[in-house]
Every structure is written in C-alpha cells, then in structure tokens.
C-alpha cells in the first residue's frame, strides 16, 4: 500500500514563505465528511492538559497538509478461507492465493484507491463477479493482471517469526514474550476510522489471531500509561489535539486515512499479537498535528512508535529531532512510496527508516525478494551521516550525509497482505490486498516489541534505537549478517546509480529484510532456547504390505517430546522421532508431527504427507543386447521392485541361462537374432512383470589384409611384413602379380632374394583357420635400377711428401665400367685394384687443383664427381 500523497497547502496569506514544492506524504489527509458516527472505539472523554515541552516545527512546515496517496491493488478480494480460523498456522504450509483482476479494473490507478472507490467503479461498470481465486500459484501473472495476497501465517512463516500457539493454549512466559506481551506499539495517524475495532476483530477471526480487548484511556488519564498486559492484547484509541493533549472529540472520517489506520492496526497486531496497541488519531494531517501525536506517544511511553507518513526533508528537520530521542522509545517511519527520494521523519538518525520489497513465498522453503519499484530511499541533503552508517558496513562506502532506508519488508500491493475494511454505516467486511512502506513500518515496530519483550524476560532494558546493533554488531559480522537478514540484491526504484539493489547495504532495502528467528535472538540477547522447535515438513511414500518407517526432522536447542495428530490407526512415533507403521493401508494421510521443547515448553509442528500405494508388479525394462560368435555373452536384467525376486527365461536359445540375481549368460553364442522374454516374480506379493530383450549375435568377420606400397632396388634382397586383422589364426598365400622368386612365410613375412627391376601388383591372401573365410590385399612392389656410386674424398698433401688418395666405385648391376678423370695435376699417377682407383703424386706442387671423375656402367648410367686436391708448404 503506497501512502505518500500530494499536498494541499494552506492559503498563502496564512503562512510564511511556504514552498510550493514541499509536500507531506502519508496514508490519509483531508476529510470526506464533517461528522462521523460514535462507535465502540470512541474511548476518550473530556480534555486533559499535559505539561509537555515538545520540539517545535517552523510555521511553514507545521501547517503543511497531506492528502491520501496510498496504493491498493485494484481488486476487491474474495474472503479468505476458514482454514486459519481453525488452525492459525494452516495457510503457512500453502501457497498464497492469487486473484485475477477484472478487465474493468486493469487501467485503474492504484494511488489513493479505497474500498469506496472500487465499489463505485464496480457499480459504474456493472462488473460481474468473474474473479477467480487460484491456490498453488506464487508468481503474479503481470503487474495488474493478478494479485498475490499473503495471510498473517504465511508472512510469519516466510520471515521466520515465532509460530503462533494453538487457540486457547496456556502460554509460558517465554511464549508470551515471543508474541510481544507487555510491550506497547503507538500508531500515529491522522483523521479517524470509526470501524477500526470491528475491522480488527474480523481480521483476527479470519486468521485465528488472539483477540484484543478494547481498553478505554480517559482523556484525563495521568501519564505515562500503566504497564501493558503480559498475557493478552489490549487495543486503545486516543484522540490528540493539535497541541498534543488528549480530547474526547474524535477527528473527522477520511476514507484514505481510515484505510491506513486499518492497515497499521491489523498488521502491527499480526506481527506482535500480544502487544498493546495504542492508536493516536490526530485531528488533521498537518505536520504540526502529527508531531503533536508523536510527542503524546512519548509522554505515554515506553514503546515503539510507528509512523506511516512523511514529508520532503528540509533544513528544519534537525529542529524536531529531540522528539525521537526519548528514553526507552523506538521510532519507525516509512521511506515513501513514490520511488527514490528522502522524506521526514524517516531521515532522522534516531528513526528506523523502513523500505519496501516484493515478496515471493510458496509455503515451504525460503522466501525470495526484490526491491519494490515504488519504495523510497536516497541520500539526505541536510542530515549528516550517523556514526553507525560507516564504511565498514558492507555496501555502504564512505558517506557524508544520512542515507535511507535502514531495513525493509514486503510492500508491493501486487504481492500484498490481507486487509479487512468496513465502510462507515456498514457491518460488511471487505478484503483488500494492501502494500506500501507504510505496511512494512508497523511490522518492523512489531518485531522490535517482541525483542523488547524477550529482553524484559531476562531483566534487560528496552532497545530504544536499534540501528547501532543492526549496523555495527550484525552487518559487520558476515555470519551474523547472513543469519539475521536476507540481503535483497535485485530490483530498482529509479534510474540513478544508487537506485539499484546490490550486495550489502543499498538505498532501496537498507540492510535487507529480517530473518526474524535469528534477528530476534541477537536483539533480545537471550539464548536460542526461547525459539520454538522447528519441524520440517516432508512427503513420505510407502507400499501396502511393507512396514513403513521414517525419522522426523526437527531443529531445537533442547530435547523434545513428540506427538502425532491426524495419524492413521497403527502409526506411532518414538521418543527419538522415529515414526513407524507396521501394516500400512493404501491412501494419503496428512499427519501433523508436533515437537515440544522439554525446557521452554514451546512447541512446533510440521505436516507430513504420507502416501501408501498398492503394491505394483516388478517392472522389467527390457532392451537391446549385442554379441558376437565365439565370445561369451552376459548381461544383468534391469528391474524395479522393492522386494526379492525370482527370474525365468522364455524363447531363449540353447545354452542361455539366468541366475537368481538376474544375470543372463551364454557361453557359446550362435549367430542370429533372438527375442528373449525375461519374467520376474515378486516373492512377497506374487506379482509378475515381463520384459523382452532383443539379442543380436553377429557372425565372425573375414580377415582384413591391408594394402601398401613397397620399394626396393635391383640386386638388393627385399623383405616386408603383411598386416592382417582376423579373429583367429590365418594362413598366407601370394596370388596374382607375385614375381618369380618372391615367397611368403607362415607369419606373413614376404621375401625376394634377387629383385628384378619393375613394378608388381602382388595379391596377398589371408585365410581364417577356423571359419575358412579369406581376405585379400594388394601390395604394390617397385624395384628400381641405380647408376654407379662414386666415393671420392678430397685429397690434401704437403710439398716434399708423397700424396695419395682413393676413388671407390660401386655398381652391383653393372657388367663393365669405364672411368674418365680430367684436370689431373702433372706427375699424378693412378693404379686400379678391383673397383678402387688409387691416386699417387710423388712430388706434389703447392696449389689447389680440381679433378673431374666420370664413371659410366654397362647400362649406360653415369655418375660425375669432383675431387678437390690441395697441396701446401
């Protein structure tokens, strides 16, 4: 519900230097009517005068007047079902309801939308009742196409607030404290709601919340108030004057402020069900009257003050800060519902600034949240940064001025929370889906009253301003931060760089939304023993004829005792949380498991959905199996069954068997295709299942002989190995193309002692010695003829010494050779031994010489080499 309106300014002649840009934002404003009927909540009589010295506003700021600017989802909801009225935690285990928005409402602005406005639109358009409530859906279809609405039980479960005790249960002191007993929440609102008590009663009845006793406070009552009850909710309405005194004259009715009043009262109570609620209604929506209401709450204190209104900050805000520094008082204010921006009083460093999120929660598991697009937040232009907002806070960085929000809570009306509204003069309850940071604010106030109640239980003082604990003691310790807060990291409320949610602190959502169990333990300073046991729900499956057993999952600081409700005959739970059922009967059972803390007396419960199915026959999956001749085959039958089984085969080939464990074997498979039926019988139920296995046994393949290119030389013996692939031993033969003299061994080695020049395509055949199958490959053998080979190293010598050198000739295919040597130095002689020519120079002459040697064989092939000769002194 968005509650930050535009301003109507008092005529210029009555004010001093009023800025037309200044406005007051709140959940109410001017009057719809000048009179209202007297109701059961007109509780004050006469006028009392208090000796107060409140801080004062500048004249211009004091006279600013607000008009309603809240937001309500554009649909009149179907009434909630009665499950929570019987069991106040029933809906916590369910998904929130979704209600479709009629086409006629889809273009209706949600700003300042009231029940009366919705009813007028419905009448004008003659809308038929076409709304459909849908359970089980969590995410809205579109921003205005469908509305998700949460119950108090779902909000408590989503954020981890203590579980409500069963109606009529006798509470321990710890249980009462966990519901805010003995504490007071002051709600500051303008104008009046004559049906607020009746709306609260309808809200409580629908959701199984503790009833609130209407307790008058006389306008002449002495202040501060007496202590609140420690075991029951009290609800009082006080009318304030513009000077902060009590009066018996009720303010005029205004539909906008009346909606805000109903919202503040119902959801502060839903959060802290045993806290005393004091609704302070001021006569108009001027800042002067609202500040007077705050000062009246200070005089009544101690307690938590919730303020669902705001005005643009100014240089004047520091002048009234003393109204937020009263001992044992905590102050909470909404950051706004028009996107990024900073407003008073949330900008005060002594006030907890509460922003808004969009909630998703399915009834189980954890919640998720994103920053709400319309939430306020930003950096002050006037208020210096407080010491608790320092750079050690994750995501904060270095700041010069105060930033808001500090914290956040669900606020999007499209993921809203139920609100009961009764029009003046009517007794009919209508239901709306409310949101806004003005919804988030009283819930944070309620959370802190619970912490104060738990602190009082162990003789600790009230928290007062808790920002120091949240920022310094929690956010700076990663484990504590992760435990106490959900850090909201998605969403934006504007286009500025700081308008985007991120890890750690951000201006949309502050430090994040509360994980109430952990946060309350830290704020209260008490041990976790005051937390009720948490029983984790689960779904359990079983089968008729098979004994069922499972162990309950419980989180508790102490030993617990267990009990069952809704359990079928024969089901029992042991002292250690083991549930047993010897002879389950087919059906689905909703069994509630309760765990009671043996020290604190606190109890928690969880729903176990037990489904017992009739026995089913074993399921044989069947499949395709491949094998080959000569290789033993084995595979295991795939079957699903909880009991022992016996196996049989049908249409199986000779030699195939199956073991008691379902292993199929066949020692000597025969080539072919077989459809083998496997029958499996459950030894306990006698039920049988069958499956067909398609088995294909492939015959052996013939040998494969590779082909290759082989090179050789005339006169040089040739050999090479044949490459053959076969499942068995093979024999080799040479086929067509093999030259005379070429042979192959039993191992596939080909040899040719005296190769003859030419190219031969030699067929090599490999025959399987078992199957008789053959394979052939072709080897291309090329035998080349080479010319003479001349080896003639360089010759070196010295003057005066005999120089010798050798020229060696090789040519195995030649029958004759001729040698020509030119460039021979004078005096060098040659001698021939076989194919070696020896050069001799008895008296070498210094110099460098080059001899050319040409060798020609009988085939006409020749080789030429150059032989250098060097003679030195």
Order of alpha helices (4+ residues) and beta strands (2+ residues): beta-beta-alpha-beta-alpha-beta-alpha-beta-beta-alpha-alpha-beta-alpha-beta-beta-beta-alpha-beta-alpha-beta-beta-beta-beta-beta-beta-beta-beta-beta-beta-beta-alpha-alpha-beta-beta-alpha-beta-beta-beta-beta-beta-beta-beta-beta-beta-beta-beta-beta-beta-beta-beta-beta-beta-beta-beta-beta-beta-beta-beta-beta-beta-beta-beta-beta-beta-beta-beta-beta-beta-beta-beta
